[in-house]
Amino acid sequence: MSELRTYTGVHRPTWIEVDLKAIQANIQNEQQLLPAGTEIFAVVKANAYGHGILEVAKAAEQAGATGFCVAILDEALYLREAGFTCPILVLGAIFKADAALAAEQDISITVYNKEFFEGLSLPDKPLKLHVKVDTGMGRLGFQTEKEVLLAVEQIAADPRLQFEGIYTHFATADQKETSYFEKQLQKFRSVLLQLDQKPRYVHAANSATALLHVQADFNMIRLGIAMYGLTPSVEIEDSLPYELKPALSLYTEIAQVKKLLPGDHVSYGATYEAKQEEWVATLPIGYADGLLRRFSGYQVLVNGHPAEIIGRVCMDQIIVRLNDYYPVGTVVTIIGQSGSLKRTATDAAEYLGTINYEITCAFSTRVPRKYLD
């Protein structure tokens, strides 16, 4: 059997454009903000928040990122297979049986419970570990100083293990009210004071922390959403130390144009009824591409004019109401600039009552990515 080609929707008039220079500019702006010697690990989990893991990783490394953070071991292995040799940290859970594979590929993993050390099977190559401290997020991590110190002792007692890092994650760094953040930071500092020797990496800062709380940068940050030019939360948009440059745009083209008469209906359930004569266009994008059904009613841009999504979003198509007739092939902007108007991932998130992370992560591999550099 011949080798299968990569499964993606190359042959369709719907696409994402990713501005790699914007990503690099965001990294370089963050570098200028950080204390000297602070390293940046680019967070490229979830296909680089929907932007494309390999291309983003390459651009981030060129811009000065010294390592990567991912959520699952498979993402780390994919980067290794692509030729990346810099440090890679898996932030999420893995099967204990796969720890040996991580060690063989020089991939650092997170340890967050005592059960990890029981019956651990490893090769001769040391396994690099980052100890996760749960200071108030309530997810993965050791909860008490005693648990953390015991884990550090177990690592030190096993020559197959290497204590490479220790970290925590803030629950409210993207909020202006800082009391809970300060409580978490103090708890993490208290843990650090108990260590006889600190590991190579001490890190706590996600994007929001790195942007707003320089006192918590330690010697490495995990730069995620801000690297892609998106604000960690709407609440802190007016407090950012530099302008974030959004990297992702989403476009499609008009596939068909029709004139509706009063009483005509469109899409599943016939939920939309025309009240007057109007032009509508069918666009080849739907919820299987990441444009969720809740986008009904949202306004995209056609030739610099708003165009409302009418009726229900289908798996592969949507219908929009036009302000005028436009020919087949006219470009439609879902995220990006069209004339004097703009639509952002944050705009879409606010309409859906969610966050911009979810918007870009939802875009499936059916939508091809085109890279601008």
GICOR-V504106 format. One record per backbone hydrogen bond with DSSP energy under -0.5 kcal/mol. NH is the residue of the N-H (numbers start at 1). CO is the residue of the C=O. Records with the same first field share a line. If there is no record, write none. Layout:
NH = CO, CO
//
This chain:
8 = 6
9 = 365
10 = 8
12 = 10
14 = 12
15 = 251
16 = 368
17 = 249
18 = 370
19 = 17, 247
20 = 18, 372
21 = 372
23 = 19
24 = 20
25 = 21
26 = 22
27 = 23
28 = 24
29 = 25
30 = 26
31 = 27
32 = 28
33 = 29, 30
34 = 30
38 = 35
39 = 219
41 = 39, 221
42 = 40, 67
43 = 223
44 = 42, 69
48 = 44
49 = 45
50 = 46
51 = 48
52 = 47
56 = 52
57 = 53
58 = 54
59 = 55
60 = 56
61 = 57
62 = 58
63 = 59
64 = 60, 61
65 = 60
66 = 40
67 = 40
68 = 87
69 = 42
70 = 89
75 = 72
76 = 72
77 = 73
78 = 74
79 = 75
80 = 76
81 = 77
82 = 78
83 = 80
84 = 79
87 = 66
89 = 68
90 = 108
91 = 70, 89
92 = 71
98 = 95
99 = 96
102 = 98
103 = 99
104 = 100
105 = 101
106 = 103
107 = 102
108 = 88
109 = 128
110 = 90
111 = 130
116 = 113
117 = 114
118 = 115
119 = 117
120 = 117
122 = 120
127 = 160
128 = 126
129 = 162
130 = 109
131 = 165
132 = 111
133 = 131, 167
134 = 132, 142
135 = 133
142 = 132
148 = 144
149 = 145
150 = 146
151 = 147
152 = 148
153 = 149
154 = 150
155 = 151
156 = 152
157 = 153
158 = 154, 155
159 = 157
161 = 158
162 = 127
164 = 129, 162
165 = 129
166 = 201
167 = 131
168 = 203
170 = 204
175 = 172
178 = 176
182 = 178
183 = 179
184 = 180
185 = 181
186 = 182
187 = 183
188 = 184
189 = 185
190 = 186
191 = 187
192 = 188
193 = 189
194 = 190, 191
195 = 192
201 = 164
202 = 200
203 = 166
204 = 220
205 = 220
206 = 204
210 = 206
211 = 207
212 = 208
213 = 209
216 = 213
217 = 214
219 = 202
220 = 202, 217
221 = 39
222 = 205
223 = 41, 221
224 = 222
227 = 224
228 = 224, 225
229 = 226
230 = 225
236 = 233
237 = 234
239 = 236
240 = 237
246 = 244
247 = 228
249 = 17
250 = 335
251 = 15
252 = 332
253 = 13
254 = 330
255 = 282
256 = 282
258 = 280
260 = 258, 278
263 = 274
264 = 261
266 = 272
270 = 267
271 = 268
272 = 266
274 = 264
278 = 260
280 = 258
281 = 320
282 = 256
283 = 318
284 = 253
285 = 283
287 = 314
288 = 315
289 = 286
290 = 287
291 = 286
292 = 290
295 = 292
296 = 293
297 = 309
298 = 295
300 = 298, 307
301 = 333
302 = 305
303 = 331
305 = 302
307 = 300
308 = 321
309 = 298
310 = 308, 319
314 = 317
318 = 283
319 = 310
320 = 281
321 = 308
322 = 279, 320
329 = 254
330 = 327
332 = 252
333 = 301
334 = 250, 332
335 = 250
336 = 343
338 = 341
341 = 338
343 = 336
348 = 344
349 = 345
350 = 346
351 = 347
352 = 348
353 = 349
354 = 349
358 = 355
359 = 355
360 = 356
361 = 357
362 = 358
363 = 360
364 = 289
367 = 364
368 = 9, 366
370 = 16
372 = 18
373 = 371
//
